[in-house]
Each structure stands twice: as structure tokens, then as C-alpha cells.
Amino acid sequence: MNRLLAWPVAVAVVMLPGCHTKDQPSRGSSVTHEQEMTAEPSGATVVEVPLAARSGSALTGRAVLTEQRDGVHVVVEVAGISPGKHGTHIHEDPDCSAPDAKSAGAHYNPEGHPHGLPSSDARHIGDLGNLVVGEDGEGRLDVVAPRASLRVGDPRSFVDRSIVVHAEPDDGSQPDGAAGARIGCGEIRRDGRAVDLSR
């Protein structure tokens, strides 16, 4: 996974026409990890988001969000943080500028549900659960957010929001899972602007 550390800090939003298809591996061949992180179904909307370190952390990483029929598929990969579980959420505002990422606002919750883990039917639409990090400081989260979209104008869209990784586990408690400091943040932008938050 170390190759993600060399990625440029940029945000790309891909609006693919329905007739577009990517080259698919032949039957019986294996799909590489890089293909898995970037592949999308024909006609899908894909948003790639770099994550910037916040609250004094050394986090690096990225998120890839893909709209699909049952919601938004979110894959997050990080490196450089402590082993264990780290709460990960979609937050209201596309603003990671504050050193502690508090500028990202609260959890995104357009439906007015209580906070919860992915195992809960009723939860914030932006509650993604916990990213699990190994002893090497590298971790991955792969989850689908039901009912969410990447469509502009949809009240449940993740576009023009932010994705935040926290220092502690999300324990499912109210009001926000007690996940601690915001150690990584990425702005989910629809216009493809590069956002350099590394300085």
C-alpha cells in the first residue's frame, strides 16, 4: 500500500458517460489492488479524495468514493497512524482548513437519525464505522453507505462534504461515537479542484 504515499495531492471527480467502459481483466486473471481502488462500473460517478494530516498526526492516505445502486461505496486507505480502530465519518462541510479539522463541521446527518455504527439500521448517513490499522501503521476501510449518493442537488449526496478519520474508535455512543481528535481530513469536491492541505 506504500504506493499511495506518492500520490499527488489532488481531487478528481469523474463523471463517466454510460457508454464508457474500462478495460477488464480476462476471465481467470486476478485484479490488482490498484485496479480495485480505481475501477468503477460503467456510467458511475467516482470521487478520489486525498487525506491531509490534522491535529499533529502523520497520517497520509486517500479515499475513493463510487456511487452504486444501493448507495456510495467508500474505500479509505491510510498510513502513518497508531494501530487499532479509528472512527471514520462523512462531515457536513467541505472544509479541512483548520489545524484540528473542526472546520469540517458535525457528522453529516440530513435524515435526523441518532449516531450509530454500520450495523445499525438507523444512523447518520455519514457514519462509516471504524478503519482498522495494523502494527505497521497502515489501514483500510471498505464500506457501503446506504441511501447516499454523489449526485449534485441530492439532499443525501456526499459531494461538497468532507471525510474525517479520528484518533480513537467509534464506540457507537451518542452523539458522535466518542472517537476523539480529527487526525485526517479530505474535502469531497465535485469540481475537480486541487486542494493542497499539506502545508
Sequence and secondary structure as in RCSB ss.txt:
>XXXX:A:sequence
MNRLLAWPVAVAVVMLPGCHTKDQPSRGSSVTHEQEMTAEPSGATVVEVPLAARSGSALTGRAVLTEQRDGVHVV
VEVAGISPGKHGTHIHEDPDCSAPDAKSAGAHYNPEGHPHGLPSSDARHIGDLGNLVVGEDGEGRLDVVAPRASL
RVGDPRSFVDRSIVVHAEPDDGSQPDGAAGARIGCGEIRRDGRAVDLSR
>XXXX:A:secstr
 GGGGGS S  EEEE  TT       TT    HHHHHH   TT EEEEEEEEE TT   EEEEEEEEETTEEEEE
EEEESS SEEEEEEEESSS   STTSGGG SB  TT      TT SSS TTEEEEEEE TTS EEEEEEEET B 
 TT TTB TTEEEEEESS   S TTT    SEEEEEEE SS        
